[in-house]
Amino acid sequence: MPEKQQNIIDDLTTTTESWRSFRIMGEMVQAFDTLNDLRRSCVSIFGSARVTPDSKAYTDAMHTARLLGEEGYGIITGGGPGIMEAANKGAVDADTESVGLHILLPFEQGCNPYVRIRCNFRYFFLRKFMFVKYSIAYVVMPGGMGTLDELFEAFVLAQTARIRPFPIVLFDSTYWAGLVDWLKTSVVQGGYVKAQEIDRLLIICDTPEEVREEIRKRVII
């Protein structure tokens, strides 16, 4: 195993809890110091790291970020490849702030070359906190478990009034249809969530222009 990967694993598994608390605090302070200097309200864009530059999803993410940047929003991503790279590239093309909240993982790729403001994280919970704190909207492109994790955490925080609700846009109705149908049937019928909560908190769009319009009419900057 490469030394970098081994060092990350050792840090997360062998550091004592007492010393880890100082590392967590330092990581949080460093992120605050970096992100408090953002000059624009930011939209976070999530999606799969496995999307390739020749795919429609990559093009859609890049176009969405560029349109939002031209509207005056900054763009925040996880800083990795795929959808994240596309969104950061769109932000650079629009000459807006391009932020990457990069997580250090043993077997993942590095930060993409279009990130202009970078924070490194060892701890997922700190990284997710920064997404919520510095975003005025989420755009959730097709993705896997990490994307779903970010989506559902934002939903729960808004649902329980732990944060002020902000637009959560699901991009590509075909991709998200099965999940939304399941929520509106099995989950609602079981009494686990209210149908109006889903309708209030989730917005479904199929084009970058729709995303821009939905965010523009819901968020004033």
C-alpha positions, 0 to 999 in steps of 0.5 A: 500500500502506498505510504500516503494511503497507509498514513491516512488509514493509520491516522483514522484508526490508531490516533487516540481520541484525545489527540483526534479532537485537536485535529478535528478542531484544527481542521474546522478552524482552517476551513472557517478561515478559508471559507469565511472569505468567500465573496459570493453566495454559493451553490453546492453541486454533487454527483458521481466521481465516476462520470467521464468528460465525454458523458452528458452528465458531465456536460450538464454539470458544467453548463449548470455551474456556468449558468449559476456562476453567470448569475452571480453564485459561487460553486462548491463541490467535493473537489474530485473528478467526474461531476465535481470536476465538471462543476468546478470547470463551469465555475472557472468558465463563468469567472466565479468562485470555484471551491473544492471541499476535498476529502482525503481517502485511501483509494480515491483520486486527488483534487481536480485542476479547476478548484481555485479555493481548496479545503482538505478534510479527513473527516466526513462530518466536518466536510458535510457541515461546511457544505451546509453552512456555506450553501444557499442551494444544493444541486444533486446530479446523478451519483452513488452513495456519497451523493445520496448521503449529502442529499438526505442529510440536507433533507433531514436538517431542513425537515427538522428545522435545524437549518433554514430550508434551501432549494434542493434540486434533483437533476435528471428526472429519469434518474431520480424517478424511482427514488422519488416514487418510493418516497411518495409511496412506501415511505409516505404510506408507512407514515414515515414522512409527509408527502408535503415535505417531499414536495416542499423540499425537493425540486426536480429539473431536467435542464441547466436552464431550469436549475438556474430559474428555480434557484433564481426565483427562490434565492435572492442575492 
